[in-house]
Amino acid sequence: MSALPRMAGAELMDEPAQDHTELSKSLEDLRRVNRWLGGTRVVLHHLGDLVRRHPRAGYRILDVATGSGDIPLEIAKWARAEDVAVRIVATDNHATTLEMARAHTAAEPAVTVETADALKLPYADDSFDVALISTALHHFDDERDCVRVLREMHRVSRIGLVVNDLARSRTALLGARLLAATVWRTHPVTRHDGPLSVRRSFTPDELRALAARAGFAKAMVHAHFPFRVALVVEKE
């Protein structure tokens, strides 16, 4: 069977004027996907490994393209359970998404929400210990932009970065289409964006190639069941 080619295309949730109610439903669907299909677990696994290998009194963590801030909230919960001091800056560049992220994370003192463009992060070099991006790198169609995002995350982090994204495959696409026809059938944004996200996402080899183009000397790609892939780059 031939490989599933990567597809370009705009996701509805990225539209600046997207309907507030429909975007809220889509972000809620994304939280469920992260919770039940491995996105959150992948981040905590690799972040935990970096923390164990690079002990600090505390950690500043940057979450790029945070969506509604569900990953930062899970990191804060994990950190308390592990007795790890963290401060998490959750960023996005979509005004309505930022509004929802602020509301969703308001009760968590470890999380701060800020506006930031992933292509040009407004932070000094080494401002954070670890930079993260979850289910968002695939939103950049141009590989040059993907490389720019990776280099920006690398620039602002002292320890390294973690990319957590969908793994593109025919099986993953079939699963997304099944969800679009059932669970997401009344949610037009997710129904459109779910399968397209799979088509825009990466294979492990493609992530390795992006890391090489970015000039990273110490990069590892990990496949995670069922349809996740992670790129982990350490600077030290």
Backbone hydrogen bonds, N-H to C=O, Kabsch-Sander energy under -0.5 kcal/mol:
donor,donor_aa,acceptor,acceptor_aa,energy
7,M,199,R,-2.7
14,D,11,E,-1.6
15,E,12,L,-1.6
18,Q,15,E,-1.9
23,L,19,D,-2.7
24,S,20,H,-2.3
25,K,21,T,-2.0
26,S,22,E,-2.1
27,L,23,L,-2.6
28,E,24,S,-2.0
29,D,25,K,-2.3
30,L,26,S,-2.2
31,R,27,L,-2.1
32,R,28,E,-1.8
33,V,29,D,-2.3
34,N,30,L,-2.7
35,R,31,R,-2.3
36,W,32,R,-3.1
37,L,33,V,-2.3
39,G,33,V,-0.7
40,T,34,N,-2.3
41,R,34,N,-0.6
42,V,38,G,-2.5
43,V,39,G,-1.7
44,L,40,T,-2.4
45,H,41,R,-2.2
46,H,42,V,-2.2
47,L,43,V,-2.9
48,G,44,L,-2.3
49,D,45,H,-1.7
50,L,46,H,-2.1
51,V,47,L,-2.5
52,R,48,G,-2.3
53,R,49,D,-1.9
54,H,50,L,-1.5
59,Y,85,A,-2.2
61,I,59,Y,-0.5
61,I,87,R,-2.9
62,L,130,V,-2.5
63,D,89,V,-2.9
64,V,62,L,-0.6
64,V,132,L,-3.2
66,T,91,T,-3.3
69,G,66,T,-1.7
73,L,69,G,-1.7
74,E,70,D,-2.0
75,I,71,I,-2.3
76,A,72,P,-2.5
77,K,73,L,-2.1
78,W,74,E,-2.6
79,A,75,I,-2.9
80,R,76,A,-1.9
81,A,77,K,-1.9
82,E,78,W,-1.9
83,D,79,A,-0.6
83,D,80,R,-0.8
84,V,79,A,-3.0
86,V,84,V,-0.5
87,R,59,Y,-2.3
88,I,110,A,-3.2
89,V,61,I,-3.0
90,A,88,I,-0.7
90,A,112,T,-3.4
91,T,63,D,-3.0
91,T,89,V,-0.5
92,D,114,E,-1.2
95,A,93,N,-0.5
98,L,94,H,-2.7
99,E,95,A,-1.9
100,M,96,T,-2.0
101,A,97,T,-2.6
102,R,98,L,-2.6
103,A,99,E,-1.8
104,H,100,M,-2.6
105,T,101,A,-2.0
106,A,102,R,-0.6
106,A,103,A,-0.6
108,E,105,T,-2.2
111,V,108,E,-1.5
112,T,88,I,-2.7
114,E,90,A,-2.6
116,A,92,D,-2.1
117,D,120,K,-0.5
118,A,116,A,-0.6
120,K,117,D,-1.6
123,Y,121,L,-1.3
126,D,155,R,-2.1
127,S,124,A,-1.3
128,F,156,V,-2.9
129,D,60,R,-3.0
130,V,60,R,-1.5
131,A,160,G,-1.9
132,L,62,L,-3.1
133,I,162,V,-1.8
134,S,64,V,-0.7
135,T,164,N,-3.7
139,H,136,A,-1.9
140,F,137,L,-1.7
141,D,139,H,-0.7
145,D,142,D,-0.8
146,C,142,D,-1.7
147,V,143,E,-2.4
148,R,144,R,-2.0
149,V,145,D,-2.5
150,L,146,C,-2.2
151,R,147,V,-2.7
152,E,148,R,-2.3
153,M,149,V,-2.5
154,H,150,L,-2.4
155,R,151,R,-2.4
156,V,152,E,-1.9
157,S,153,M,-0.6
157,S,154,H,-0.7
158,R,128,F,-2.3
159,I,129,D,-2.6
160,G,129,D,-1.4
161,L,233,V,-2.1
162,V,131,A,-2.3
163,V,231,L,-2.9
164,N,133,I,-2.9
164,N,162,V,-0.5
165,D,163,V,-0.5
165,D,229,V,-2.5
167,A,227,F,-1.8
168,R,166,L,-0.6
168,R,202,F,-2.0
173,L,169,S,-2.1
174,L,170,R,-2.2
175,G,171,T,-2.2
176,A,172,A,-2.3
177,R,173,L,-2.5
178,L,174,L,-2.1
179,L,175,G,-2.2
180,A,176,A,-2.4
181,A,177,R,-1.5
182,T,178,L,-0.7
182,T,179,L,-0.8
184,W,179,L,-3.1
185,R,182,T,-1.3
187,H,184,W,-2.1
191,R,187,H,-2.9
192,H,188,P,-1.6
193,D,189,V,-3.1
194,G,190,T,-2.9
196,L,192,H,-1.1
197,S,193,D,-2.9
198,V,194,G,-1.4
199,R,195,P,-1.9
200,R,196,L,-1.9
201,S,197,S,-0.9
201,S,198,V,-0.8
202,F,166,L,-1.1
207,L,203,T,-2.0
208,R,204,P,-2.2
209,A,205,D,-2.1
210,L,206,E,-2.2
211,A,207,L,-2.4
212,A,208,R,-2.2
213,R,209,A,-2.4
214,A,210,L,-2.0
215,G,211,A,-0.6
215,G,212,A,-1.0
216,F,211,A,-2.2
219,A,217,A,-0.6
220,M,232,V,-2.7
222,H,230,A,-2.9
224,H,228,R,-3.0
228,R,224,H,-2.4
229,V,165,D,-2.5
230,A,222,H,-2.7
231,L,163,V,-2.2
232,V,220,M,-3.1
232,V,230,A,-0.5
233,V,161,L,-2.5
234,E,218,K,-1.8
235,K,159,I,-3.5
236,E,159,I,-0.7
